[in-house]
Amino acid sequence: MNWTDKVVLVTGGTGSFGKKFIQLMLSEYHPAKVIVFSRDELKQHEMRSSGFDHPSLRYFIGDVRDLDRLRRAMHGVNIVVHAAALKQVPACEYNPMEAIKTNILGSSNVIEASLDCGVERVLALSTDKAVNPINLYGATKLAAEKLFVQSNAYAGGMVTRFSCVRYGNVVGSRGSVIPIFIKQRQNGKLTITDERMTRFWLTLEQGVCFVISCIEQMHGGEVFVPKIPSTRIVDLASAIAPHSEIEVVGIRPGEKLHEVLINEDEARSTLEREDMFVVTPTVTLWQRDLKYEGNPLPVGFRYTSDNNPQWLSVEQIREMIAPFEVEA
């Protein structure tokens, strides 16, 4: 795909993912225009002041809850990356209607505006917490995934196609445990919720590169899942603070021992590729002869953070978190 003649819009463009995505777009892909769509004028000002001030970059204030504003922003846009969301689990539990308005109704608005404006490709960011969700955040992201996959049927003969990416924890993103552990290290005691806990991990740059790759190859309806390593939370704690005491405080409400990226039921419609899994839609009303590439998975397959064949050692974890040690 030739990015140089594309206009790209990123919802939630001032977030951790948005900034890294836009940085890579401007430095390597050189699209005709990149639009930062977000609701916080201060964050947009800070982003511009920190060096994101390129001739092809536009800052557009708006909320995904506002359909008319999205339509205005998407006029002439070719590609939309939907990264806007309320993502803090406790905040979503305490403010459930706000989570639903942004994560579900906001996703619906992105879909409606994309269809109305003739956007070519729309990719939404999801999370492992959307699989077998036990908290409201995961439930809203599951609903958003279903909206994006099935909305391909609304496109009919139009050009618009919708897909999702789903991955695990991003190293050092806002809300990540890494800055918390680094801060706790000063007091000589780290708190973890359960010694058995495991998580999927990838770097912000890996996540951004995966999203760009998926935009280039999507046909519509896929949920793309990267093959990424797992880590034990106790190993993460040891890598950050090897001489600190570890206090086990008990698992929190809405928290799992192990995360799931593909469950047994989804596996029946999932194809494996060298570097990813592709969860395909069971019905493709928008293109009945559509054939997705990949090999079927064995019966009973599950992709979870505790049965993952890839594991990060303590040394590998230290390499991943090194940039955040410098910032600290």
C-alpha positions as CSV (number, residue, x, y, z in Angstrom):
1,M,0.0,0.0,0.0
2,N,1.2,3.5,-0.9
3,W,0.8,5.6,2.3
4,T,2.0,8.8,0.6
5,D,-1.3,9.6,-0.9
6,K,-3.4,8.6,2.2
7,V,-5.0,10.8,4.8
8,V,-4.9,9.1,8.2
9,L,-6.9,9.9,11.3
10,V,-6.1,8.6,14.8
11,T,-8.8,8.7,17.5
12,G,-7.1,9.1,20.9
13,G,-4.1,10.4,19.0
14,T,-2.5,12.0,22.1
15,G,-2.3,8.7,24.0
16,S,0.8,6.4,24.3
17,F,-0.1,4.4,21.2
18,G,-1.3,7.4,19.2
19,K,1.9,9.4,19.6
20,K,4.2,6.4,18.7
21,F,2.0,5.6,15.7
22,I,2.1,9.2,14.5
23,Q,5.8,9.4,15.1
24,L,6.4,6.3,12.9
25,M,4.0,7.6,10.2
26,L,5.8,10.9,9.9
27,S,9.3,9.5,10.0
28,E,8.9,6.4,7.7
29,Y,5.6,6.3,5.8
30,H,5.0,10.0,5.0
31,P,1.2,10.1,4.5
32,A,-0.3,13.1,2.8
33,K,-2.0,14.1,6.1
34,V,-2.2,12.8,9.7
35,I,-5.1,14.0,11.9
36,V,-4.9,13.8,15.7
37,F,-8.5,13.4,16.9
38,S,-8.8,13.8,20.7
39,R,-10.8,15.7,23.3
40,D,-8.1,17.3,25.4
41,E,-6.7,20.6,24.1
42,L,-3.9,20.6,26.7
43,K,-2.6,17.2,25.6
44,Q,-2.7,18.4,22.0
45,H,-0.8,21.5,23.0
46,E,1.8,19.5,24.9
47,M,2.1,17.0,22.0
48,R,2.8,19.8,19.6
49,S,5.2,21.5,22.0
50,S,7.2,18.3,22.4
51,G,8.1,18.1,18.7
52,F,5.0,16.8,17.0
53,D,4.7,19.8,14.7
54,H,4.9,18.6,11.1
55,P,3.4,20.3,8.0
56,S,1.2,17.3,7.3
57,L,0.0,17.0,10.9
58,R,-3.4,18.4,12.0
59,Y,-4.9,18.6,15.5
60,F,-8.6,18.2,15.7
61,I,-10.5,18.6,19.0
62,G,-13.4,16.3,19.3
63,D,-14.9,13.4,21.3
64,V,-15.8,10.0,19.8
65,R,-19.2,10.4,21.6
66,D,-20.0,13.2,19.1
67,L,-21.0,11.7,15.8
68,D,-21.3,15.0,13.9
69,R,-17.8,16.0,15.0
70,L,-16.4,12.7,13.8
71,R,-18.1,13.1,10.4
72,R,-16.5,16.6,10.1
73,A,-13.1,15.2,11.0
74,M,-13.3,12.2,8.6
75,H,-14.1,14.2,5.5
76,G,-11.5,13.1,2.9
77,V,-9.9,10.6,5.3
78,N,-8.7,7.2,3.8
79,I,-7.6,5.3,7.0
80,V,-8.9,5.5,10.6
81,V,-7.1,4.0,13.6
82,H,-9.5,3.9,16.5
83,A,-7.4,4.0,19.7
84,A,-9.7,6.2,21.9
85,A,-11.0,4.4,24.9
86,L,-11.5,4.6,28.7
87,K,-9.0,1.8,29.7
88,Q,-8.4,2.0,33.5
89,V,-10.2,-1.0,35.0
90,P,-11.1,0.6,38.4
91,A,-12.3,3.8,36.7
92,C,-14.6,1.8,34.3
93,E,-16.0,-0.2,37.2
94,Y,-16.8,3.0,39.2
95,N,-18.1,4.9,36.1
96,P,-19.8,2.2,34.1
97,M,-22.0,4.4,31.9
98,E,-19.1,6.6,31.0
99,A,-17.1,3.5,29.9
100,I,-20.1,2.3,27.8
101,K,-20.6,5.8,26.2
102,T,-16.9,6.0,25.1
103,N,-15.9,2.4,24.4
104,I,-19.2,1.1,22.9
105,L,-21.2,4.1,21.7
106,G,-18.0,5.9,20.7
107,S,-17.0,2.9,18.6
108,S,-20.4,2.9,17.0
109,N,-20.0,6.5,16.1
110,V,-16.6,5.9,14.5
111,I,-18.2,3.2,12.4
112,E,-21.2,5.4,11.4
113,A,-18.9,8.3,10.5
114,S,-16.5,6.1,8.5
115,L,-19.4,4.7,6.5
116,D,-20.9,8.1,5.8
117,C,-17.5,9.6,4.8
118,G,-16.3,6.6,2.6
119,V,-13.2,5.8,4.7
120,E,-11.4,2.9,3.1
121,R,-9.9,1.0,6.1
122,V,-10.8,1.3,9.8
123,L,-8.8,-0.6,12.4
124,A,-9.8,-0.7,16.1
125,L,-7.5,-1.5,19.0
126,S,-8.7,-4.1,21.4
127,T,-7.2,-6.0,24.3
128,D,-6.8,-9.5,25.8
129,K,-9.3,-8.4,28.4
130,A,-12.0,-8.6,25.8
131,V,-11.7,-12.4,25.8
132,N,-13.9,-14.1,28.4
133,P,-14.2,-10.7,30.1
134,I,-14.6,-10.4,33.9
135,N,-14.6,-6.6,34.2
136,L,-16.6,-3.9,32.5
137,Y,-13.6,-2.6,30.5
138,G,-13.1,-6.0,28.9
139,A,-16.9,-6.3,28.3
140,T,-17.0,-2.9,26.5
141,K,-14.0,-3.9,24.3
142,L,-15.6,-7.2,23.4
143,A,-18.8,-5.3,22.4
144,A,-16.6,-2.9,20.3
145,E,-14.9,-5.8,18.6
146,K,-18.3,-7.3,17.6
147,L,-19.5,-4.0,16.3
148,F,-16.4,-3.5,14.1
149,V,-16.5,-7.1,12.7
150,Q,-20.2,-7.2,11.9
151,S,-20.4,-3.6,10.6
152,N,-18.7,-4.8,7.5
153,A,-22.1,-5.9,6.4
154,Y,-23.4,-2.3,6.5
155,A,-20.7,-1.3,3.9
156,G,-22.5,-3.3,1.2
157,G,-21.0,-2.3,-2.1
158,M,-19.0,0.6,-0.5
159,V,-15.3,0.6,-0.1
160,T,-15.2,0.8,3.8
161,R,-13.8,-2.2,5.7
162,F,-13.5,-2.7,9.4
163,S,-11.0,-4.9,11.4
164,C,-9.5,-5.1,14.9
165,V,-6.2,-5.9,16.5
166,R,-6.1,-7.5,19.9
167,Y,-3.0,-7.8,22.0
168,G,-1.7,-7.8,25.6
169,N,0.0,-5.4,28.0
170,V,2.1,-2.7,26.5
171,V,5.4,-2.1,28.3
172,G,5.4,1.3,30.0
173,S,2.1,2.5,28.6
174,R,-0.1,4.7,30.8
175,G,-1.4,2.6,33.7
176,S,1.3,0.0,33.2
177,V,2.7,-1.7,36.3
178,I,6.3,-0.9,35.4
179,P,6.3,2.8,36.5
180,I,4.6,1.7,39.7
181,F,7.3,-1.0,40.4
182,I,10.1,1.5,39.7
183,K,8.5,4.0,42.1
184,Q,7.9,1.3,44.8
185,R,11.6,0.2,44.5
186,Q,12.6,3.4,46.3
187,N,10.9,2.2,49.4
188,G,12.3,-1.3,49.2
189,K,9.0,-3.1,48.8
190,L,7.0,-4.1,45.7
191,T,3.3,-5.1,45.9
192,I,2.0,-7.8,43.6
193,T,-1.5,-9.3,43.7
194,D,-0.6,-13.0,43.2
195,E,2.7,-14.8,42.7
196,R,1.2,-17.1,40.0
197,M,0.1,-14.2,37.8
198,T,1.2,-14.1,34.1
199,R,0.7,-11.5,31.4
200,F,1.3,-11.1,27.6
201,W,3.8,-8.3,26.9
202,L,5.0,-6.3,23.9
203,T,6.6,-3.0,23.4
204,L,4.8,0.1,22.1
205,E,6.8,0.0,18.9
206,Q,5.9,-3.6,18.3
207,G,2.3,-2.8,18.8
208,V,2.4,0.1,16.4
209,C,4.3,-1.9,13.7
210,F,1.8,-4.7,14.1
211,V,-1.1,-2.3,13.6
212,I,0.5,-0.8,10.4
213,S,1.1,-4.3,9.0
214,C,-2.6,-5.2,9.7
215,I,-3.9,-2.1,8.0
216,E,-1.9,-3.0,4.9
217,Q,-3.3,-6.6,4.7
218,M,-6.8,-6.4,6.1
219,H,-9.8,-7.5,4.0
220,G,-12.4,-6.6,6.7
221,G,-13.8,-8.7,9.5
222,E,-10.5,-10.0,10.9
223,V,-9.3,-9.8,14.5
224,F,-5.5,-9.9,14.3
225,V,-3.6,-11.3,17.3
226,P,0.2,-11.1,17.3
227,K,2.4,-13.9,18.7
228,I,4.0,-12.2,21.7
229,P,5.8,-13.5,24.7
230,S,4.5,-13.9,28.3
231,T,6.1,-12.9,31.5
232,R,5.5,-13.9,35.2
233,I,4.8,-10.9,37.3
234,V,7.3,-12.1,39.9
235,D,10.0,-12.1,37.2
236,L,9.0,-8.6,36.2
237,A,9.3,-7.5,39.9
238,S,12.7,-9.3,40.2
239,A,14.0,-7.6,37.0
240,I,13.0,-4.1,38.3
241,A,14.0,-4.5,41.9
242,P,16.0,-7.7,42.6
243,H,16.9,-6.7,46.2
244,S,13.4,-5.4,47.2
245,E,10.9,-7.3,49.3
246,I,7.8,-8.6,47.5
247,E,4.5,-8.3,49.3
248,V,1.5,-10.3,48.0
249,V,-1.6,-8.2,48.6
250,G,-4.3,-10.4,46.9
251,I,-6.0,-10.4,43.5
252,R,-8.1,-7.3,42.8
253,P,-11.7,-7.2,41.6
254,G,-11.9,-7.6,37.9
255,E,-8.3,-9.1,37.6
256,K,-7.4,-12.5,36.2
257,L,-4.5,-14.8,37.1
258,H,-3.8,-15.4,33.4
259,E,-5.0,-13.5,30.3
260,V,-6.5,-15.0,27.2
261,L,-5.9,-13.9,23.6
262,I,-7.8,-16.7,21.9
263,N,-10.2,-19.0,23.6
264,E,-11.3,-22.5,22.5
265,D,-14.5,-21.3,20.8
266,E,-12.8,-18.7,18.8
267,A,-10.0,-21.1,17.8
268,R,-12.4,-22.9,15.6
269,S,-12.6,-19.9,13.3
270,T,-9.0,-18.8,13.7
271,L,-6.1,-19.2,11.3
272,E,-2.4,-19.3,12.1
273,R,0.3,-17.4,10.3
274,E,4.0,-17.2,11.0
275,D,3.8,-14.1,13.2
276,M,0.1,-13.9,14.1
277,F,-3.3,-15.5,14.5
278,V,-6.3,-14.2,12.5
279,V,-9.7,-14.7,14.1
280,T,-12.1,-14.7,11.1
281,P,-15.8,-13.9,11.1
282,T,-18.1,-16.9,11.0
283,V,-20.3,-15.1,8.4
284,T,-19.1,-12.7,5.8
285,L,-22.2,-11.2,4.3
286,W,-20.2,-8.3,2.8
287,Q,-18.1,-10.5,0.5
288,R,-19.3,-14.1,0.4
289,D,-16.3,-15.5,-1.5
290,L,-13.8,-14.0,0.8
291,K,-10.9,-16.3,1.6
292,Y,-8.6,-15.5,4.6
293,E,-5.0,-16.9,4.5
294,G,-3.6,-19.1,7.2
295,N,-3.7,-22.6,8.6
296,P,-6.5,-23.9,10.9
297,L,-5.7,-24.5,14.6
298,P,-6.0,-27.9,16.3
299,V,-9.2,-28.8,18.2
300,G,-9.2,-27.4,21.8
301,F,-6.5,-24.8,21.1
302,R,-6.2,-21.9,23.6
303,Y,-3.7,-19.0,23.5
304,T,-3.3,-17.9,27.1
305,S,-0.5,-16.1,29.0
306,D,0.3,-19.3,31.0
307,N,0.4,-21.8,28.1
308,N,2.4,-19.5,25.8
309,P,5.5,-21.2,24.2
310,Q,7.3,-17.8,24.3
311,W,8.5,-16.6,27.7
312,L,10.7,-13.6,28.6
313,S,13.6,-14.3,31.0
314,V,14.6,-11.8,33.7
315,E,17.4,-10.5,31.5
316,Q,15.1,-10.0,28.5
317,I,12.6,-8.2,30.7
318,R,15.4,-5.8,31.9
319,E,16.2,-5.1,28.2
320,M,12.6,-4.2,27.5
321,I,12.2,-1.9,30.5
322,A,15.6,-0.2,30.1
323,P,14.2,2.9,28.5
324,F,11.8,3.5,31.4
325,E,14.7,3.1,33.9
326,V,16.3,6.1,32.1
327,E,13.1,8.2,32.3
328,A,12.7,7.3,36.0
